Amino acid sequence: MRVRDAAIVLAAAGALLAPVAGTASAAQATPQSAPAVHCRLENFIGYYCGHYSGADYTDFGDRGERVKEIQSLLVFSGYSVGSTGIDGEFGRATERAVKRFQADNGLKDDGKVGPKTWHALRTP
C-alpha cells in the first residue's frame, strides 16, 4: 500500500471517529504536526497543489513555486519536508524527503526531481 493510499484510509477512519457536535473540535482531534495541504486531481496533470503545474527538472538549491509544489506533494503523500515546512527552498530536508519518496516508489533515489519522480508524485 502506497503512503498516500494509507493516508486516505486513515483519513476515512478518522472521519468515522470525528468528534460529535458539542464535544472536542476537529482542530483538537487533528495532530498539530500535520500541516494542512490541499491538493486536488486535475485533468492531464494528476495531483496539483496550486503552486506549479509543470514537470521541470528540480534539485537541491532550487527555489520557488516548483519547489513549493514538490514540497506540497511530498507532505500530501505523508513525507516530512523539515521543520520549515513548505517554504519553496530545496534544502537538505526536502532532498531527504525526495530520496525517501523515490526509494518507497521504486525510483532511483538520487534526490533529484525529474520526469519519473514528478509523475510518481502526481499519480493518484
Jmol script that loads the backbone (N, CA, C; Angstrom):
load data "model"
ATOM      1  N   MET A   1       0.859  -1.174   0.000  1.00  0.00           N
ATOM      2  CA  MET A   1       0.000   0.000   0.000  1.00  0.00           C
ATOM      3  C   MET A   1       0.900   1.232   0.000  1.00  0.00           C
ATOM      4  N   ARG A   2       0.649   2.143  -0.929  1.00  0.00           N
ATOM      5  CA  ARG A   2       1.425   3.374  -1.003  1.00  0.00           C
ATOM      6  C   ARG A   2       1.094   4.265   0.189  1.00  0.00           C
ATOM      7  N   VAL A   3       2.018   5.143   0.535  1.00  0.00           N
ATOM      8  CA  VAL A   3       1.832   6.040   1.677  1.00  0.00           C
ATOM      9  C   VAL A   3       0.583   6.884   1.484  1.00  0.00           C
ATOM     10  N   ARG A   4       0.361   7.409   0.264  1.00  0.00           N
ATOM     11  CA  ARG A   4      -0.817   8.242   0.005  1.00  0.00           C
ATOM     12  C   ARG A   4      -2.098   7.428   0.229  1.00  0.00           C
ATOM     13  N   ASP A   5      -2.101   6.147  -0.229  1.00  0.00           N
ATOM     14  CA  ASP A   5      -3.275   5.296  -0.031  1.00  0.00           C
ATOM     15  C   ASP A   5      -3.536   5.068   1.454  1.00  0.00           C
ATOM     16  N   ALA A   6      -2.467   4.844   2.217  1.00  0.00           N
ATOM     17  CA  ALA A   6      -2.614   4.656   3.661  1.00  0.00           C
ATOM     18  C   ALA A   6      -3.165   5.912   4.311  1.00  0.00           C
ATOM     19  N   ALA A   7      -2.713   7.076   3.837  1.00  0.00           N
ATOM     20  CA  ALA A   7      -3.208   8.339   4.396  1.00  0.00           C
ATOM     21  C   ALA A   7      -4.697   8.506   4.123  1.00  0.00           C
ATOM     22  N   ILE A   8      -5.142   8.092   2.945  1.00  0.00           N
ATOM     23  CA  ILE A   8      -6.568   8.194   2.609  1.00  0.00           C
ATOM     24  C   ILE A   8      -7.378   7.272   3.496  1.00  0.00           C
ATOM     25  N   VAL A   9      -6.878   6.045   3.707  1.00  0.00           N
ATOM     26  CA  VAL A   9      -7.579   5.094   4.574  1.00  0.00           C
ATOM     27  C   VAL A   9      -7.644   5.647   5.997  1.00  0.00           C
ATOM     28  N   LEU A  10      -6.525   6.199   6.481  1.00  0.00           N
ATOM     29  CA  LEU A  10      -6.516   6.765   7.827  1.00  0.00           C
ATOM     30  C   LEU A  10      -7.447   7.968   7.935  1.00  0.00           C
ATOM     31  N   ALA A  11      -7.489   8.789   6.895  1.00  0.00           N
ATOM     32  CA  ALA A  11      -8.394   9.945   6.916  1.00  0.00           C
ATOM     33  C   ALA A  11      -9.845   9.487   6.967  1.00  0.00           C
ATOM     34  N   ALA A  12     -10.163   8.446   6.202  1.00  0.00           N
ATOM     35  CA  ALA A  12     -11.529   7.924   6.212  1.00  0.00           C
ATOM     36  C   ALA A  12     -11.870   7.357   7.589  1.00  0.00           C
ATOM     37  N   ALA A  13     -10.916   6.646   8.178  1.00  0.00           N
ATOM     38  CA  ALA A  13     -11.150   6.100   9.519  1.00  0.00           C
ATOM     39  C   ALA A  13     -11.330   7.229  10.520  1.00  0.00           C
ATOM     40  N   GLY A  14     -10.534   8.288  10.368  1.00  0.00           N
ATOM     41  CA  GLY A  14     -10.653   9.436  11.253  1.00  0.00           C
ATOM     42  C   GLY A  14     -12.005  10.102  11.131  1.00  0.00           C
ATOM     43  N   ALA A  15     -12.544  10.142   9.912  1.00  0.00           N
ATOM     44  CA  ALA A  15     -13.861  10.739   9.712  1.00  0.00           C
ATOM     45  C   ALA A  15     -14.926   9.953  10.465  1.00  0.00           C
ATOM     46  N   LEU A  16     -14.744   8.638  10.525  1.00  0.00           N
ATOM     47  CA  LEU A  16     -15.705   7.819  11.260  1.00  0.00           C
ATOM     48  C   LEU A  16     -15.624   8.072  12.760  1.00  0.00           C
ATOM     49  N   LEU A  17     -14.444   8.495  13.212  1.00  0.00           N
ATOM     50  CA  LEU A  17     -14.244   8.737  14.631  1.00  0.00           C
ATOM     51  C   LEU A  17     -14.275  10.222  14.972  1.00  0.00           C
ATOM     52  N   ALA A  18     -14.724  11.053  14.034  1.00  0.00           N
ATOM     53  CA  ALA A  18     -14.743  12.509  14.239  1.00  0.00           C
ATOM     54  C   ALA A  18     -15.589  12.856  15.450  1.00  0.00           C
ATOM     55  N   PRO A  19     -15.227  13.927  16.143  1.00  0.00           N
ATOM     56  CA  PRO A  19     -15.984  14.315  17.327  1.00  0.00           C
ATOM     57  C   PRO A  19     -17.415  14.718  17.002  1.00  0.00           C
ATOM     58  N   VAL A  20     -18.297  14.439  17.900  1.00  0.00           N
ATOM     59  CA  VAL A  20     -19.701  14.793  17.765  1.00  0.00           C
ATOM     60  C   VAL A  20     -19.862  16.259  18.125  1.00  0.00           C
ATOM     61  N   ALA A  21     -20.837  16.928  17.511  1.00  0.00           N
ATOM     62  CA  ALA A  21     -21.085  18.345  17.799  1.00  0.00           C
ATOM     63  C   ALA A  21     -21.231  18.536  19.305  1.00  0.00           C
ATOM     64  N   GLY A  22     -20.571  19.566  19.820  1.00  0.00           N
ATOM     65  CA  GLY A  22     -20.638  19.844  21.245  1.00  0.00           C
ATOM     66  C   GLY A  22     -19.514  19.203  22.037  1.00  0.00           C
ATOM     67  N   THR A  23     -18.695  18.357  21.366  1.00  0.00           N
ATOM     68  CA  THR A  23     -17.539  17.767  22.050  1.00  0.00           C
ATOM     69  C   THR A  23     -16.283  18.437  21.518  1.00  0.00           C
ATOM     70  N   ALA A  24     -15.140  17.769  21.620  1.00  0.00           N
ATOM     71  CA  ALA A  24     -13.873  18.338  21.159  1.00  0.00           C
ATOM     72  C   ALA A  24     -13.968  18.727  19.691  1.00  0.00           C
ATOM     73  N   SER A  25     -13.348  19.815  19.344  1.00  0.00           N
ATOM     74  CA  SER A  25     -13.411  20.291  17.959  1.00  0.00           C
ATOM     75  C   SER A  25     -12.529  19.441  17.063  1.00  0.00           C
ATOM     76  N   ALA A  26     -12.770  19.518  15.760  1.00  0.00           N
ATOM     77  CA  ALA A  26     -11.970  18.784  14.795  1.00  0.00           C
ATOM     78  C   ALA A  26     -10.521  19.262  14.836  1.00  0.00           C
ATOM     79  N   ALA A  27     -10.305  20.551  15.105  1.00  0.00           N
ATOM     80  CA  ALA A  27      -8.938  21.070  15.196  1.00  0.00           C
ATOM     81  C   ALA A  27      -8.184  20.394  16.330  1.00  0.00           C
ATOM     82  N   GLN A  28      -8.865  20.118  17.433  1.00  0.00           N
ATOM     83  CA  GLN A  28      -8.219  19.446  18.543  1.00  0.00           C
ATOM     84  C   GLN A  28      -7.961  17.983  18.221  1.00  0.00           C
ATOM     85  N   ALA A  29      -8.766  17.403  17.348  1.00  0.00           N
ATOM     86  CA  ALA A  29      -8.618  15.998  17.007  1.00  0.00           C
ATOM     87  C   ALA A  29      -7.516  15.782  15.969  1.00  0.00           C
ATOM     88  N   THR A  30      -7.083  16.841  15.279  1.00  0.00           N
ATOM     89  CA  THR A  30      -6.061  16.744  14.251  1.00  0.00           C
ATOM     90  C   THR A  30      -4.686  16.949  14.865  1.00  0.00           C
ATOM     91  N   PRO A  31      -3.714  16.075  14.525  1.00  0.00           N
ATOM     92  CA  PRO A  31      -2.372  16.262  15.068  1.00  0.00           C
ATOM     93  C   PRO A  31      -1.807  17.619  14.661  1.00  0.00           C
ATOM     94  N   GLN A  32      -1.175  18.306  15.580  1.00  0.00           N
ATOM     95  CA  GLN A  32      -0.612  19.621  15.313  1.00  0.00           C
ATOM     96  C   GLN A  32       0.545  19.552  14.318  1.00  0.00           C
ATOM     97  N   SER A  33       1.266  18.430  14.268  1.00  0.00           N
ATOM     98  CA  SER A  33       2.446  18.334  13.417  1.00  0.00           C
ATOM     99  C   SER A  33       2.105  18.112  11.948  1.00  0.00           C
ATOM    100  N   ALA A  34       0.866  17.795  11.628  1.00  0.00           N
ATOM    101  CA  ALA A  34       0.481  17.536  10.238  1.00  0.00           C
ATOM    102  C   ALA A  34      -0.074  18.804   9.601  1.00  0.00           C
ATOM    103  N   PRO A  35       0.730  19.483   8.749  1.00  0.00           N
ATOM    104  CA  PRO A  35       0.237  20.711   8.130  1.00  0.00           C
ATOM    105  C   PRO A  35      -0.864  20.406   7.126  1.00  0.00           C
ATOM    106  N   ALA A  36      -1.773  21.339   6.979  1.00  0.00           N
ATOM    107  CA  ALA A  36      -2.861  21.159   6.015  1.00  0.00           C
ATOM    108  C   ALA A  36      -2.343  21.460   4.618  1.00  0.00           C
ATOM    109  N   VAL A  37      -2.423  20.496   3.747  1.00  0.00           N
ATOM    110  CA  VAL A  37      -2.033  20.667   2.352  1.00  0.00           C
ATOM    111  C   VAL A  37      -3.236  20.282   1.519  1.00  0.00           C
ATOM    112  N   HIS A  38      -3.642  21.186   0.668  1.00  0.00           N
ATOM    113  CA  HIS A  38      -4.816  20.942  -0.156  1.00  0.00           C
ATOM    114  C   HIS A  38      -4.384  20.715  -1.594  1.00  0.00           C
ATOM    115  N   CYS A  39      -4.435  19.455  -2.022  1.00  0.00           N
ATOM    116  CA  CYS A  39      -4.110  19.083  -3.390  1.00  0.00           C
ATOM    117  C   CYS A  39      -5.354  18.482  -4.012  1.00  0.00           C
ATOM    118  N   ARG A  40      -5.480  18.638  -5.307  1.00  0.00           N
ATOM    119  CA  ARG A  40      -6.657  18.100  -5.987  1.00  0.00           C
ATOM    120  C   ARG A  40      -6.225  17.438  -7.287  1.00  0.00           C
ATOM    121  N   LEU A  41      -7.073  16.568  -7.794  1.00  0.00           N
ATOM    122  CA  LEU A  41      -6.808  15.931  -9.081  1.00  0.00           C
ATOM    123  C   LEU A  41      -7.219  16.871 -10.204  1.00  0.00           C
ATOM    124  N   GLU A  42      -6.336  17.066 -11.157  1.00  0.00           N
ATOM    125  CA  GLU A  42      -6.599  17.906 -12.322  1.00  0.00           C
ATOM    126  C   GLU A  42      -6.408  17.061 -13.571  1.00  0.00           C
ATOM    127  N   ASN A  43      -7.229  17.286 -14.579  1.00  0.00           N
ATOM    128  CA  ASN A  43      -7.073  16.583 -15.852  1.00  0.00           C
ATOM    129  C   ASN A  43      -5.686  16.824 -16.427  1.00  0.00           C
ATOM    130  N   PHE A  44      -5.067  15.787 -16.920  1.00  0.00           N
ATOM    131  CA  PHE A  44      -3.777  15.821 -17.602  1.00  0.00           C
ATOM    132  C   PHE A  44      -2.595  16.189 -16.711  1.00  0.00           C
ATOM    133  N   ILE A  45      -2.824  16.481 -15.434  1.00  0.00           N
ATOM    134  CA  ILE A  45      -1.722  16.811 -14.531  1.00  0.00           C
ATOM    135  C   ILE A  45      -1.587  15.736 -13.465  1.00  0.00           C
ATOM    136  N   GLY A  46      -2.690  15.330 -12.880  1.00  0.00           N
ATOM    137  CA  GLY A  46      -2.668  14.457 -11.714  1.00  0.00           C
ATOM    138  C   GLY A  46      -2.874  15.324 -10.488  1.00  0.00           C
ATOM    139  N   TYR A  47      -2.255  14.948  -9.373  1.00  0.00           N
ATOM    140  CA  TYR A  47      -2.391  15.767  -8.178  1.00  0.00           C
ATOM    141  C   TYR A  47      -1.712  17.115  -8.402  1.00  0.00           C
ATOM    142  N   TYR A  48      -2.380  18.180  -7.990  1.00  0.00           N
ATOM    143  CA  TYR A  48      -1.891  19.550  -8.148  1.00  0.00           C
ATOM    144  C   TYR A  48      -2.205  20.298  -6.861  1.00  0.00           C
ATOM    145  N   CYS A  49      -1.208  20.999  -6.323  1.00  0.00           N
ATOM    146  CA  CYS A  49      -1.365  21.671  -5.031  1.00  0.00           C
ATOM    147  C   CYS A  49      -1.428  23.188  -5.146  1.00  0.00           C
ATOM    148  N   GLY A  50      -1.496  23.714  -6.354  1.00  0.00           N
ATOM    149  CA  GLY A  50      -1.703  25.139  -6.545  1.00  0.00           C
ATOM    150  C   GLY A  50      -0.471  25.988  -6.736  1.00  0.00           C
ATOM    151  N   HIS A  51       0.698  25.375  -6.840  1.00  0.00           N
ATOM    152  CA  HIS A  51       1.922  26.162  -6.974  1.00  0.00           C
ATOM    153  C   HIS A  51       2.524  26.089  -8.371  1.00  0.00           C
ATOM    154  N   TYR A  52       2.520  24.895  -8.976  1.00  0.00           N
ATOM    155  CA  TYR A  52       3.236  24.701 -10.233  1.00  0.00           C
ATOM    156  C   TYR A  52       2.668  23.481 -10.933  1.00  0.00           C
ATOM    157  N   SER A  53       2.327  23.620 -12.206  1.00  0.00           N
ATOM    158  CA  SER A  53       1.697  22.504 -12.914  1.00  0.00           C
ATOM    159  C   SER A  53       2.635  21.814 -13.895  1.00  0.00           C
ATOM    160  N   GLY A  54       3.867  22.246 -13.985  1.00  0.00           N
ATOM    161  CA  GLY A  54       4.816  21.642 -14.910  1.00  0.00           C
ATOM    162  C   GLY A  54       5.519  20.437 -14.320  1.00  0.00           C
ATOM    163  N   ALA A  55       6.614  20.042 -14.972  1.00  0.00           N
ATOM    164  CA  ALA A  55       7.394  18.892 -14.512  1.00  0.00           C
ATOM    165  C   ALA A  55       8.868  19.100 -14.843  1.00  0.00           C
ATOM    166  N   ASP A  56       9.357  20.330 -14.683  1.00  0.00           N
ATOM    167  CA  ASP A  56      10.757  20.619 -14.977  1.00  0.00           C
ATOM    168  C   ASP A  56      11.672  20.014 -13.930  1.00  0.00           C
ATOM    169  N   TYR A  57      12.872  19.659 -14.379  1.00  0.00           N
ATOM    170  CA  TYR A  57      13.893  19.094 -13.509  1.00  0.00           C
ATOM    171  C   TYR A  57      14.189  20.047 -12.348  1.00  0.00           C
ATOM    172  N   THR A  58      14.215  19.513 -11.135  1.00  0.00           N
ATOM    173  CA  THR A  58      14.425  20.325  -9.936  1.00  0.00           C
ATOM    174  C   THR A  58      15.279  19.537  -8.956  1.00  0.00           C
ATOM    175  N   ASP A  59      16.224  20.212  -8.306  1.00  0.00           N
ATOM    176  CA  ASP A  59      17.015  19.520  -7.289  1.00  0.00           C
ATOM    177  C   ASP A  59      17.564  20.505  -6.260  1.00  0.00           C
ATOM    178  N   PHE A  60      18.451  20.007  -5.421  1.00  0.00           N
ATOM    179  CA  PHE A  60      18.991  20.758  -4.290  1.00  0.00           C
ATOM    180  C   PHE A  60      19.452  22.153  -4.721  1.00  0.00           C
ATOM    181  N   GLY A  61      19.065  23.145  -3.931  1.00  0.00           N
ATOM    182  CA  GLY A  61      19.463  24.519  -4.177  1.00  0.00           C
ATOM    183  C   GLY A  61      18.446  25.338  -4.946  1.00  0.00           C
ATOM    184  N   ASP A  62      17.503  24.661  -5.624  1.00  0.00           N
ATOM    185  CA  ASP A  62      16.470  25.394  -6.365  1.00  0.00           C
ATOM    186  C   ASP A  62      15.498  26.049  -5.395  1.00  0.00           C
ATOM    187  N   ARG A  63      14.831  27.088  -5.892  1.00  0.00           N
ATOM    188  CA  ARG A  63      13.848  27.819  -5.082  1.00  0.00           C
ATOM    189  C   ARG A  63      12.665  28.210  -5.933  1.00  0.00           C
ATOM    190  N   GLY A  64      11.539  28.449  -5.255  1.00  0.00           N
ATOM    191  CA  GLY A  64      10.384  28.990  -5.948  1.00  0.00           C
ATOM    192  C   GLY A  64       9.166  28.089  -5.943  1.00  0.00           C
ATOM    193  N   GLU A  65       8.248  28.407  -6.848  1.00  0.00           N
ATOM    194  CA  GLU A  65       6.954  27.719  -6.903  1.00  0.00           C
ATOM    195  C   GLU A  65       7.088  26.237  -7.245  1.00  0.00           C
ATOM    196  N   ARG A  66       8.064  25.896  -8.100  1.00  0.00           N
ATOM    197  CA  ARG A  66       8.294  24.481  -8.419  1.00  0.00           C
ATOM    198  C   ARG A  66       8.593  23.698  -7.158  1.00  0.00           C
ATOM    199  N   VAL A  67       9.445  24.251  -6.316  1.00  0.00           N
ATOM    200  CA  VAL A  67       9.837  23.575  -5.075  1.00  0.00           C
ATOM    201  C   VAL A  67       8.655  23.516  -4.113  1.00  0.00           C
ATOM    202  N   LYS A  68       7.867  24.577  -4.035  1.00  0.00           N
ATOM    203  CA  LYS A  68       6.665  24.548  -3.179  1.00  0.00           C
ATOM    204  C   LYS A  68       5.725  23.432  -3.615  1.00  0.00           C
ATOM    205  N   GLU A  69       5.586  23.238  -4.920  1.00  0.00           N
ATOM    206  CA  GLU A  69       4.719  22.156  -5.417  1.00  0.00           C
ATOM    207  C   GLU A  69       5.267  20.800  -5.000  1.00  0.00           C
ATOM    208  N   ILE A  70       6.565  20.607  -5.153  1.00  0.00           N
ATOM    209  CA  ILE A  70       7.188  19.342  -4.747  1.00  0.00           C
ATOM    210  C   ILE A  70       6.991  19.117  -3.252  1.00  0.00           C
ATOM    211  N   GLN A  71       7.272  20.137  -2.462  1.00  0.00           N
ATOM    212  CA  GLN A  71       7.107  20.009  -1.008  1.00  0.00           C
ATOM    213  C   GLN A  71       5.659  19.711  -0.643  1.00  0.00           C
ATOM    214  N   SER A  72       4.727  20.374  -1.293  1.00  0.00           N
ATOM    215  CA  SER A  72       3.302  20.140  -1.016  1.00  0.00           C
ATOM    216  C   SER A  72       2.912  18.714  -1.378  1.00  0.00           C
ATOM    217  N   LEU A  73       3.364  18.238  -2.524  1.00  0.00           N
ATOM    218  CA  LEU A  73       3.049  16.871  -2.942  1.00  0.00           C
ATOM    219  C   LEU A  73       3.671  15.849  -1.989  1.00  0.00           C
ATOM    220  N   LEU A  74       4.864  16.134  -1.509  1.00  0.00           N
ATOM    221  CA  LEU A  74       5.503  15.238  -0.540  1.00  0.00           C
ATOM    222  C   LEU A  74       4.716  15.190   0.769  1.00  0.00           C
ATOM    223  N   VAL A  75       4.357  16.353   1.279  1.00  0.00           N
ATOM    224  CA  VAL A  75       3.573  16.412   2.521  1.00  0.00           C
ATOM    225  C   VAL A  75       2.224  15.726   2.301  1.00  0.00           C
ATOM    226  N   PHE A  76       1.591  15.984   1.174  1.00  0.00           N
ATOM    227  CA  PHE A  76       0.313  15.357   0.832  1.00  0.00           C
ATOM    228  C   PHE A  76       0.445  13.833   0.823  1.00  0.00           C
ATOM    229  N   SER A  77       1.629  13.344   0.433  1.00  0.00           N
ATOM    230  CA  SER A  77       1.885  11.904   0.379  1.00  0.00           C
ATOM    231  C   SER A  77       2.375  11.335   1.703  1.00  0.00           C
ATOM    232  N   GLY A  78       2.537  12.200   2.719  1.00  0.00           N
ATOM    233  CA  GLY A  78       2.920  11.712   4.035  1.00  0.00           C
ATOM    234  C   GLY A  78       4.390  11.827   4.378  1.00  0.00           C
ATOM    235  N   TYR A  79       5.146  12.616   3.633  1.00  0.00           N
ATOM    236  CA  TYR A  79       6.574  12.781   3.882  1.00  0.00           C
ATOM    237  C   TYR A  79       6.838  14.149   4.505  1.00  0.00           C
ATOM    238  N   SER A  80       7.726  14.187   5.478  1.00  0.00           N
ATOM    239  CA  SER A  80       8.098  15.445   6.115  1.00  0.00           C
ATOM    240  C   SER A  80       9.161  16.147   5.277  1.00  0.00           C
ATOM    241  N   VAL A  81       8.991  17.455   5.102  1.00  0.00           N
ATOM    242  CA  VAL A  81       9.990  18.244   4.371  1.00  0.00           C
ATOM    243  C   VAL A  81      10.788  19.126   5.333  1.00  0.00           C
ATOM    244  N   GLY A  82      10.750  18.811   6.601  1.00  0.00           N
ATOM    245  CA  GLY A  82      11.539  19.530   7.591  1.00  0.00           C
ATOM    246  C   GLY A  82      10.726  20.521   8.389  1.00  0.00           C
ATOM    247  N   SER A  83      11.385  21.105   9.358  1.00  0.00           N
ATOM    248  CA  SER A  83      10.700  21.994  10.294  1.00  0.00           C
ATOM    249  C   SER A  83      10.255  23.309   9.677  1.00  0.00           C
ATOM    250  N   THR A  84      10.876  23.729   8.578  1.00  0.00           N
ATOM    251  CA  THR A  84      10.463  24.984   7.941  1.00  0.00           C
ATOM    252  C   THR A  84       9.238  24.795   7.058  1.00  0.00           C
ATOM    253  N   GLY A  85       8.863  23.548   6.798  1.00  0.00           N
ATOM    254  CA  GLY A  85       7.659  23.265   6.022  1.00  0.00           C
ATOM    255  C   GLY A  85       7.791  23.660   4.567  1.00  0.00           C
ATOM    256  N   ILE A  86       6.680  24.039   3.985  1.00  0.00           N
ATOM    257  CA  ILE A  86       6.615  24.370   2.565  1.00  0.00           C
ATOM    258  C   ILE A  86       7.083  25.814   2.395  1.00  0.00           C
ATOM    259  N   ASP A  87       8.388  25.948   2.175  1.00  0.00           N
ATOM    260  CA  ASP A  87       8.986  27.281   2.107  1.00  0.00           C
ATOM    261  C   ASP A  87       9.553  27.623   0.735  1.00  0.00           C
ATOM    262  N   GLY A  88       9.478  26.688  -0.209  1.00  0.00           N
ATOM    263  CA  GLY A  88       9.978  26.953  -1.553  1.00  0.00           C
ATOM    264  C   GLY A  88      11.478  26.845  -1.706  1.00  0.00           C
ATOM    265  N   GLU A  89      12.159  26.300  -0.705  1.00  0.00           N
ATOM    266  CA  GLU A  89      13.607  26.129  -0.780  1.00  0.00           C
ATOM    267  C   GLU A  89      13.956  24.646  -0.740  1.00  0.00           C
ATOM    268  N   PHE A  90      14.638  24.177  -1.782  1.00  0.00           N
ATOM    269  CA  PHE A  90      15.019  22.770  -1.897  1.00  0.00           C
ATOM    270  C   PHE A  90      16.317  22.566  -1.116  1.00  0.00           C
ATOM    271  N   GLY A  91      16.157  22.375   0.190  1.00  0.00           N
ATOM    272  CA  GLY A  91      17.294  22.164   1.080  1.00  0.00           C
ATOM    273  C   GLY A  91      17.484  20.690   1.383  1.00  0.00           C
ATOM    274  N   ARG A  92      18.302  20.418   2.382  1.00  0.00           N
ATOM    275  CA  ARG A  92      18.627  19.026   2.737  1.00  0.00           C
ATOM    276  C   ARG A  92      17.401  18.235   3.192  1.00  0.00           C
ATOM    277  N   ALA A  93      16.506  18.857   3.959  1.00  0.00           N
ATOM    278  CA  ALA A  93      15.321  18.120   4.428  1.00  0.00           C
ATOM    279  C   ALA A  93      14.424  17.729   3.259  1.00  0.00           C
ATOM    280  N   THR A  94      14.249  18.624   2.300  1.00  0.00           N
ATOM    281  CA  THR A  94      13.443  18.301   1.120  1.00  0.00           C
ATOM    282  C   THR A  94      14.140  17.224   0.302  1.00  0.00           C
ATOM    283  N   GLU A  95      15.440  17.323   0.171  1.00  0.00           N
ATOM    284  CA  GLU A  95      16.203  16.309  -0.566  1.00  0.00           C
ATOM    285  C   GLU A  95      16.032  14.934   0.077  1.00  0.00           C
ATOM    286  N   ARG A  96      16.105  14.881   1.422  1.00  0.00           N
ATOM    287  CA  ARG A  96      15.906  13.597   2.123  1.00  0.00           C
ATOM    288  C   ARG A  96      14.503  13.062   1.883  1.00  0.00           C
ATOM    289  N   ALA A  97      13.502  13.937   1.912  1.00  0.00           N
ATOM    290  CA  ALA A  97      12.119  13.508   1.680  1.00  0.00           C
ATOM    291  C   ALA A  97      11.958  12.974   0.261  1.00  0.00           C
ATOM    292  N   VAL A  98      12.571  13.647  -0.700  1.00  0.00           N
ATOM    293  CA  VAL A  98      12.507  13.183  -2.099  1.00  0.00           C
ATOM    294  C   VAL A  98      13.153  11.806  -2.203  1.00  0.00           C
ATOM    295  N   LYS A  99      14.310  11.621  -1.589  1.00  0.00           N
ATOM    296  CA  LYS A  99      15.001  10.329  -1.642  1.00  0.00           C
ATOM    297  C   LYS A  99      14.149   9.222  -1.020  1.00  0.00           C
ATOM    298  N   ARG A 100      13.513   9.512   0.111  1.00  0.00           N
ATOM    299  CA  ARG A 100      12.646   8.503   0.750  1.00  0.00           C
ATOM    300  C   ARG A 100      11.473   8.171  -0.159  1.00  0.00           C
ATOM    301  N   PHE A 101      10.853   9.219  -0.728  1.00  0.00           N
ATOM    302  CA  PHE A 101       9.735   9.005  -1.645  1.00  0.00           C
ATOM    303  C   PHE A 101      10.179   8.153  -2.832  1.00  0.00           C
ATOM    304  N   GLN A 102      11.318   8.480  -3.410  1.00  0.00           N
ATOM    305  CA  GLN A 102      11.818   7.731  -4.563  1.00  0.00           C
ATOM    306  C   GLN A 102      12.062   6.270  -4.194  1.00  0.00           C
ATOM    307  N   ALA A 103      12.724   6.029  -3.082  1.00  0.00           N
ATOM    308  CA  ALA A 103      13.008   4.655  -2.655  1.00  0.00           C
ATOM    309  C   ALA A 103      11.715   3.883  -2.409  1.00  0.00           C
ATOM    310  N   ASP A 104      10.744   4.531  -1.781  1.00  0.00           N
ATOM    311  CA  ASP A 104       9.461   3.878  -1.485  1.00  0.00           C
ATOM    312  C   ASP A 104       8.657   3.575  -2.748  1.00  0.00           C
ATOM    313  N   ASN A 105       8.958   4.274  -3.836  1.00  0.00           N
ATOM    314  CA  ASN A 105       8.188   4.111  -5.063  1.00  0.00           C
ATOM    315  C   ASN A 105       8.984   3.470  -6.195  1.00  0.00           C
ATOM    316  N   GLY A 106      10.082   2.808  -5.854  1.00  0.00           N
ATOM    317  CA  GLY A 106      10.855   2.051  -6.836  1.00  0.00           C
ATOM    318  C   GLY A 106      11.607   2.906  -7.845  1.00  0.00           C
ATOM    319  N   LEU A 107      11.927   4.132  -7.471  1.00  0.00           N
ATOM    320  CA  LEU A 107      12.658   5.027  -8.357  1.00  0.00           C
ATOM    321  C   LEU A 107      14.109   5.137  -7.900  1.00  0.00           C
ATOM    322  N   LYS A 108      14.968   5.596  -8.789  1.00  0.00           N
ATOM    323  CA  LYS A 108      16.355   5.868  -8.404  1.00  0.00           C
ATOM    324  C   LYS A 108      16.333   6.957  -7.338  1.00  0.00           C
ATOM    325  N   ASP A 109      16.861   6.646  -6.150  1.00  0.00           N
ATOM    326  CA  ASP A 109      16.777   7.586  -5.027  1.00  0.00           C
ATOM    327  C   ASP A 109      17.976   8.532  -5.003  1.00  0.00           C
ATOM    328  N   ASP A 110      17.982   9.447  -5.979  1.00  0.00           N
ATOM    329  CA  ASP A 110      19.076  10.406  -6.116  1.00  0.00           C
ATOM    330  C   ASP A 110      18.731  11.792  -5.559  1.00  0.00           C
ATOM    331  N   GLY A 111      17.479  11.999  -5.120  1.00  0.00           N
ATOM    332  CA  GLY A 111      17.073  13.274  -4.562  1.00  0.00           C
ATOM    333  C   GLY A 111      16.793  14.349  -5.584  1.00  0.00           C
ATOM    334  N   LYS A 112      16.820  13.988  -6.862  1.00  0.00           N
ATOM    335  CA  LYS A 112      16.555  14.932  -7.943  1.00  0.00           C
ATOM    336  C   LYS A 112      15.168  14.647  -8.503  1.00  0.00           C
ATOM    337  N   VAL A 113      14.391  15.688  -8.748  1.00  0.00           N
ATOM    338  CA  VAL A 113      13.023  15.506  -9.231  1.00  0.00           C
ATOM    339  C   VAL A 113      12.989  15.743 -10.733  1.00  0.00           C
ATOM    340  N   GLY A 114      13.016  14.636 -11.460  1.00  0.00           N
ATOM    341  CA  GLY A 114      12.908  14.655 -12.912  1.00  0.00           C
ATOM    342  C   GLY A 114      11.541  14.129 -13.317  1.00  0.00           C
ATOM    343  N   PRO A 115      11.367  13.805 -14.598  1.00  0.00           N
ATOM    344  CA  PRO A 115      10.052  13.375 -15.099  1.00  0.00           C
ATOM    345  C   PRO A 115       9.446  12.176 -14.361  1.00  0.00           C
ATOM    346  N   LYS A 116      10.245  11.180 -14.035  1.00  0.00           N
ATOM    347  CA  LYS A 116       9.704   9.984 -13.365  1.00  0.00           C
ATOM    348  C   LYS A 116       9.231  10.303 -11.949  1.00  0.00           C
ATOM    349  N   THR A 117       9.990  11.118 -11.231  1.00  0.00           N
ATOM    350  CA  THR A 117       9.596  11.466  -9.864  1.00  0.00           C
ATOM    351  C   THR A 117       8.382  12.385  -9.887  1.00  0.00           C
ATOM    352  N   TRP A 118       8.358  13.362 -10.810  1.00  0.00           N
ATOM    353  CA  TRP A 118       7.163  14.211 -10.939  1.00  0.00           C
ATOM    354  C   TRP A 118       5.937  13.335 -11.184  1.00  0.00           C
ATOM    355  N   HIS A 119       6.064  12.388 -12.105  1.00  0.00           N
ATOM    356  CA  HIS A 119       4.924  11.527 -12.433  1.00  0.00           C
ATOM    357  C   HIS A 119       4.460  10.757 -11.195  1.00  0.00           C
ATOM    358  N   ALA A 120       5.405  10.189 -10.455  1.00  0.00           N
ATOM    359  CA  ALA A 120       5.038   9.417  -9.249  1.00  0.00           C
ATOM    360  C   ALA A 120       4.382  10.325  -8.200  1.00  0.00           C
ATOM    361  N   LEU A 121       4.896  11.541  -8.036  1.00  0.00           N
ATOM    362  CA  LEU A 121       4.308  12.465  -7.063  1.00  0.00           C
ATOM    363  C   LEU A 121       2.879  12.843  -7.448  1.00  0.00           C
ATOM    364  N   ARG A 122       2.608  12.938  -8.736  1.00  0.00           N
ATOM    365  CA  ARG A 122       1.297  13.403  -9.199  1.00  0.00           C
ATOM    366  C   ARG A 122       0.289  12.279  -9.427  1.00  0.00           C
ATOM    367  N   THR A 123       0.742  11.039  -9.426  1.00  0.00           N
ATOM    368  CA  THR A 123      -0.142   9.909  -9.741  1.00  0.00           C
ATOM    369  C   THR A 123      -1.002   9.532  -8.540  1.00  0.00           C
ATOM    370  N   PRO A 124      -2.311   9.437  -8.770  1.00  0.00           N
ATOM    371  CA  PRO A 124      -3.219   9.017  -7.671  1.00  0.00           C
ATOM    372  C   PRO A 124      -2.980   7.571  -7.260  1.00  0.00           C
TER     373      PRO A 124
END
end "model"
wireframe off; spacefill off
backbone 0.3
color backbone group
